[in-house]
Amino acid sequence: MNFNEKLIAYIQLIRPVNVLITFLSIPVACWITGSKNWAIFLLSAITGALVAAGANAINDVFDIDIDKINKPTRPLPRGVLSINNARKLWLFSSAMAFGINLYLNIYALLIVVFAVGTLYYYSKKLKRTVLIGNITVSLMTAMAFVYGGALSKNISTAIIPAVFAFLVNFARELVKDAEDVEGDRMYGAETLAVKYGVRLTIRLSEIILFLLIALTILVAIASVYNVWFLYIVLVADVLLIVTVIILGRAYEASNSLKLASKMLKVSMVVGLLSIIFGSI
């Protein structure tokens, strides 16, 4: 394998879209909580990207057997990268994140250490438990905003985007569980979809999305952010409504769950933009 092929495999391993979302989320949290220090923006964004990249790599290490069924084109099941390659990437990413936050402040370092440890345990054990795994990864995503708030010493204003992030990620985690139900059942994972069925899992995801839409409307009415938040979040809400419609067709179209998961990822980016422009 040449250098370019291996580089592409590493990029696939870390899930670049997820890493990019994390990279953007933390500076947003710093911005909306009052920080105007561009050095902090950059270092916190790099920290988030490193933690996310490492977490995605170690997740694939523990998921290699189940991914041979659910996601055979991933780098590890495909044999393009080894488990040792992925472990080394996790170690390197985590060490770099710790080093950066030694320079920032002790509270930031503690949050990063907690996040790295929790995400490792999530991949190793919690991921295959009913709801606990889903809640854990959603909390970790929301913690990106808490981390940004800690850096600017104003955590309270990070609460709203943290709640939004938790809800949309929780819904997406449930959709992914429904999508992976056959492989999870064969592997013995006790997800909500395996234990209580795909229908209940999808319904819970839809309820969470409706709750999220309602909360965005309330925040817009309360004028927490400027008018740009309203304009952009309405686009996100339309995407969420379309996602609910797609989920309603999940029993008729085999690719509906995968499409819904992608729609939620796009909704995350649009929602993030609404917070950015709403805070200017």
C-alpha positions in Angstrom: 0.0 0.0 0.0 1.4 3.4 -0.9 1.5 6.5 1.3 -1.6 8.1 -0.2 -3.8 5.0 0.3 -2.7 4.7 3.9 -3.3 8.4 4.6 -6.8 8.1 3.1 -7.5 5.1 5.4 -6.4 7.0 8.5 -8.7 9.9 7.4 -11.6 7.4 7.1 -10.7 5.8 10.4 -11.1 9.1 12.4 -14.5 10.0 10.7 -13.5 13.4 9.4 -17.1 14.9 9.4 -17.5 14.1 13.1 -14.0 15.5 13.8 -14.9 18.7 11.8 -18.1 19.2 13.8 -16.2 18.9 17.0 -13.5 21.2 15.7 -16.1 23.9 15.0 -18.2 23.3 18.1 -15.7 24.2 20.8 -14.6 27.6 19.4 -18.3 28.4 19.1 -18.7 27.6 22.8 -15.7 29.9 23.6 -17.2 32.6 21.4 -20.8 32.5 22.8 -19.4 32.4 26.4 -17.4 35.6 25.9 -13.9 34.6 24.9 -12.3 36.7 22.1 -8.9 35.0 22.4 -8.0 33.5 19.0 -5.2 31.4 20.4 -7.7 29.7 22.8 -10.1 29.2 19.8 -7.5 27.5 17.8 -6.0 25.3 20.7 -9.4 24.3 22.0 -10.5 23.4 18.4 -7.4 21.3 17.9 -8.0 19.6 21.3 -11.5 18.7 20.3 -10.4 17.3 17.0 -7.7 15.2 18.6 -10.1 13.8 21.2 -12.7 13.0 18.6 -10.2 11.4 16.2 -8.7 9.3 19.0 -12.2 8.2 20.2 -13.3 7.2 16.7 -10.1 5.2 16.2 -10.4 3.3 19.5 -14.1 2.7 18.8 -13.2 0.9 15.6 -10.7 -1.3 17.5 -13.4 -2.6 19.8 -16.0 -2.7 17.0 -13.8 -4.6 14.5 -15.8 -7.9 14.7 -19.2 -6.3 14.5 -18.1 -3.9 11.8 -17.2 -6.9 9.6 -21.0 -7.4 9.5 -22.4 -3.8 9.7 -19.6 -1.8 8.1 -17.2 -4.0 6.2 -15.8 -1.1 4.2 -14.3 0.5 7.3 -10.4 0.5 7.3 -10.0 -2.1 10.0 -12.4 -4.8 8.8 -11.1 -4.2 5.3 -7.6 -4.9 6.5 -6.2 -1.6 5.2 -5.1 -0.6 8.8 -4.2 -2.8 11.7 -5.6 -2.7 15.3 -2.1 -1.6 16.3 -2.2 1.3 13.9 -5.5 2.4 15.4 -4.3 2.1 19.0 -1.2 4.1 18.2 -3.4 6.8 16.7 -5.5 6.9 19.8 -2.5 7.2 22.1 -0.9 9.9 20.0 -4.1 11.9 19.8 -4.8 11.7 23.5 -1.3 12.6 24.5 -1.3 15.6 22.2 -4.7 16.7 23.7 -3.4 16.4 27.2 -0.2 18.4 26.3 -2.2 21.3 24.8 -4.4 21.6 27.9 -1.5 21.6 30.3 -0.7 24.9 28.6 -4.4 26.2 28.8 -5.7 25.5 32.4 -6.2 22.7 34.9 -10.0 22.7 34.5 -9.7 22.2 30.8 -7.2 19.4 31.3 -9.5 17.6 33.8 -12.4 17.8 31.4 -10.2 16.4 28.6 -8.9 13.6 30.7 -12.4 12.7 31.8 -13.7 12.8 28.2 -10.9 10.6 26.9 -11.4 8.1 29.7 -15.2 8.0 29.3 -15.0 7.6 25.5 -12.6 4.8 25.9 -14.8 3.0 28.4 -17.8 3.8 26.2 -16.2 2.0 23.2 -15.1 -0.9 25.3 -18.2 -1.6 27.3 -21.0 1.0 27.5 -21.7 1.2 23.8 -23.5 -2.2 23.8 -25.8 -1.4 26.8 -29.4 -0.3 26.6 -29.5 3.5 26.4 -26.6 4.1 28.8 -24.2 4.0 25.8 -26.3 6.3 23.8 -26.6 8.8 26.6 -22.9 8.6 27.3 -21.8 9.5 23.8 -24.4 12.3 23.6 -23.2 13.8 26.9 -19.6 13.7 25.5 -20.7 15.6 22.5 -22.5 18.2 24.7 -19.4 18.4 26.8 -17.6 20.1 23.9 -19.6 23.2 24.7 -19.0 22.9 28.5 -15.3 22.6 27.8 -15.4 25.8 25.7 -17.3 27.5 28.5 -14.7 26.4 31.0 -12.0 28.0 28.9 -13.7 31.3 28.9 -14.8 31.0 32.5 -18.5 31.3 31.7 -20.2 27.9 31.5 -23.8 29.1 32.0 -24.1 30.4 28.4 -22.9 27.1 27.0 -26.0 25.3 28.5 -28.4 25.9 25.6 -26.1 24.7 22.8 -25.0 21.8 25.0 -28.7 20.7 25.4 -29.3 21.0 21.7 -26.1 18.9 21.0 -27.2 16.3 23.5 -30.7 15.9 22.0 -29.7 15.7 18.3 -26.9 13.3 19.1 -29.1 11.1 21.3 -31.7 10.9 18.4 -28.9 10.0 15.9 -27.5 7.4 18.2 -30.9 5.7 18.4 -31.2 5.8 14.6 -27.8 4.2 14.3 -28.9 1.5 16.7 -31.9 0.8 14.6 -29.8 0.7 11.5 -27.3 -1.7 13.0 -29.8 -4.0 14.7 -29.0 -7.2 12.7 -25.3 -7.0 13.3 -25.7 -6.0 16.9 -28.1 -9.0 17.5 -25.6 -11.4 16.0 -22.8 -9.9 18.1 -24.8 -10.0 21.3 -25.0 -6.3 21.9 -27.9 -5.2 24.2 -29.0 -2.0 22.4 -32.5 -0.6 22.7 -33.3 -1.8 19.1 -32.1 -5.4 19.9 -33.9 -5.6 23.2 -37.2 -3.7 22.5 -37.3 -3.6 18.7 -36.6 -1.1 15.9 -40.1 0.4 16.0 -39.8 1.6 19.6 -36.3 2.9 19.0 -37.4 4.9 16.0 -40.4 6.3 17.9 -38.2 7.4 20.7 -35.9 9.1 18.2 -38.8 10.9 16.7 -40.0 12.1 20.1 -36.6 13.5 20.9 -36.5 15.3 17.6 -39.9 16.9 18.2 -38.6 18.0 21.6 -35.5 19.5 20.0 -37.6 21.5 17.5 -39.9 22.8 20.3 -36.8 23.9 22.3 -35.3 25.8 19.3 -38.6 27.6 18.8 -38.7 28.6 22.5 -35.1 29.8 22.4 -35.9 31.9 19.3 -39.1 33.4 21.0 -37.1 34.2 24.1 -34.6 36.1 21.9 -31.6 34.5 23.6 -29.7 35.1 20.3 -30.1 37.6 17.6 -32.5 37.3 14.6 -30.0 35.3 12.5 -30.4 32.4 14.9 -34.1 32.3 14.0 -33.5 32.4 10.3 -30.9 29.7 10.3 -32.4 27.4 13.0 -35.6 27.3 10.9 -33.6 25.6 8.2 -32.3 23.1 10.8 -35.9 22.5 12.0 -37.1 21.8 8.5 -34.2 19.3 8.1 -35.3 17.7 11.4 -38.9 17.5 10.2 -37.8 15.9 7.0 -35.8 13.4 9.1 -38.9 12.5 11.1 -40.8 11.9 7.8 -37.9 9.7 6.6 -37.9 7.7 9.8 -41.7 7.1 9.3 -40.8 5.4 6.0 -38.1 3.2 7.6 -40.2 0.1 7.3 -40.8 0.7 3.6 -37.4 1.8 2.3 -34.3 -0.1 3.4 -32.0 2.9 3.1 -34.2 5.2 5.2 -32.3 4.8 8.4 -28.9 5.6 6.8 -30.4 8.6 5.1 -32.0 9.8 8.4 -28.6 9.5 10.1 -27.0 11.6 7.4 -29.7 14.2 7.6 -29.2 14.5 11.3 -25.5 15.1 10.7 -26.3 17.9 8.3 -28.8 19.3 10.9 -26.0 19.4 13.4 -23.9 21.6 11.2 -26.8 24.0 10.4 -27.7 24.2 14.0 -24.1 25.0 14.9 -24.2 27.8 12.3 -27.3 29.2 13.9 -25.5 29.5 17.2 -22.5 31.1 15.6 -24.4 33.8 13.6 -26.9 34.2 16.4 -24.1 35.2 18.8 -22.5 37.8 16.6 
